[in-house]
């Protein structure tokens, strides 16, 4: 039984660290989404008033590849790789992070 205590401690700490990271990422994501939405409204108001001209088709062609499934999957895998680098509790961290993203 005592042989499993270090493993249990690592999984517990990894789960808590992952949950907190996921929770924080979701909160930051909400703030970023709000800021980008506000920026869009400001740009549209300035375009409507005639102060600037926006080429939305060009923006769409530049941004669209970033939202393809392979790109998003690669980003998620890279994020987990960076956040769990050199951590013995990576599995607990990943599970906790998913839970934190859901709860956040």
C-alpha positions in Angstrom: 0.0 0.0 0.0 2.8 2.4 0.9 4.3 1.9 -2.5 1.3 3.6 -4.2 1.4 6.7 -2.0 3.9 8.6 -4.2 1.9 7.8 -7.3 -1.4 8.9 -5.6 0.2 12.1 -4.5 1.5 12.8 -8.0 -1.9 12.1 -9.6 -3.7 14.2 -7.0 -1.3 17.2 -7.4 -1.4 16.7 -11.2 -5.2 16.7 -11.2 -5.4 19.9 -9.1 -2.7 21.7 -11.2 -4.5 20.6 -14.4 -7.9 21.7 -13.1 -6.5 25.1 -12.1 -4.8 25.5 -15.5 -7.9 24.6 -17.4 -10.1 26.9 -15.3 -7.7 29.8 -15.9 -7.4 29.1 -19.6 -11.2 29.1 -20.0 -11.5 32.4 -18.1 -8.7 34.0 -20.2 -10.5 32.7 -23.3 -13.7 34.4 -22.3 -11.9 37.7 -21.8 -10.2 37.3 -25.1 -13.5 36.4 -26.9 -15.1 39.5 -25.3 -12.1 41.7 -26.5 -12.2 40.4 -30.0 -16.0 40.8 -30.2 -15.7 44.4 -29.0 -12.9 45.0 -31.6 -15.2 43.7 -34.3 -18.0 46.1 -33.3 -15.6 49.0 -33.2 -14.2 48.1 -36.7 -17.7 47.8 -38.1 -18.7 51.1 -36.6 -15.7 52.8 -38.1 -16.3 51.1 -41.5 -20.0 52.2 -41.4 -19.0 55.8 -40.6 -16.6 55.7 -43.6 -13.4 56.0 -41.6 -12.0 52.7 -42.9 -12.5 50.0 -45.4 -12.4 46.3 -44.4 -11.7 43.5 -46.9 -13.6 40.7 -45.1 -13.0 38.2 -47.8 -9.2 38.6 -47.5 -9.5 38.3 -43.7 -11.6 35.2 -44.1 -9.1 33.5 -46.4 -6.2 34.3 -44.0 -8.0 33.2 -40.9 -10.0 30.2 -42.1 -7.0 27.7 -42.2 -6.4 28.3 -38.5 -9.8 26.8 -37.6 -9.5 23.6 -39.5 -9.7 20.4 -37.4 -6.1 19.3 -38.0 -4.8 22.8 -37.0 -6.9 22.9 -33.8 -6.0 19.3 -32.9 -2.3 20.1 -33.3 -2.6 23.2 -31.2 -4.3 21.2 -28.4 -1.6 18.5 -28.5 1.2 21.1 -28.5 -0.5 22.9 -25.5 -0.7 19.7 -23.5 2.9 18.9 -24.4 4.1 22.2 -23.2 2.1 22.2 -20.0 3.0 18.7 -19.0 6.7 18.9 -20.0 8.9 17.1 -17.5 6.0 16.4 -15.1 5.6 13.0 -13.6 1.9 13.6 -13.1 1.0 14.3 -16.7 -2.0 12.0 -16.9 -3.6 13.5 -13.8 -2.8 17.0 -15.2 -4.5 16.3 -18.5 -7.6 14.9 -16.9 -7.8 17.8 -14.4 -7.3 20.3 -17.3 -10.3 18.9 -19.2 -12.4 19.1 -16.0 -11.2 22.6 -15.4 -12.1 23.7 -18.9 -15.6 22.2 -18.5 -16.2 23.8 -15.1 -14.6 27.2 -15.8 
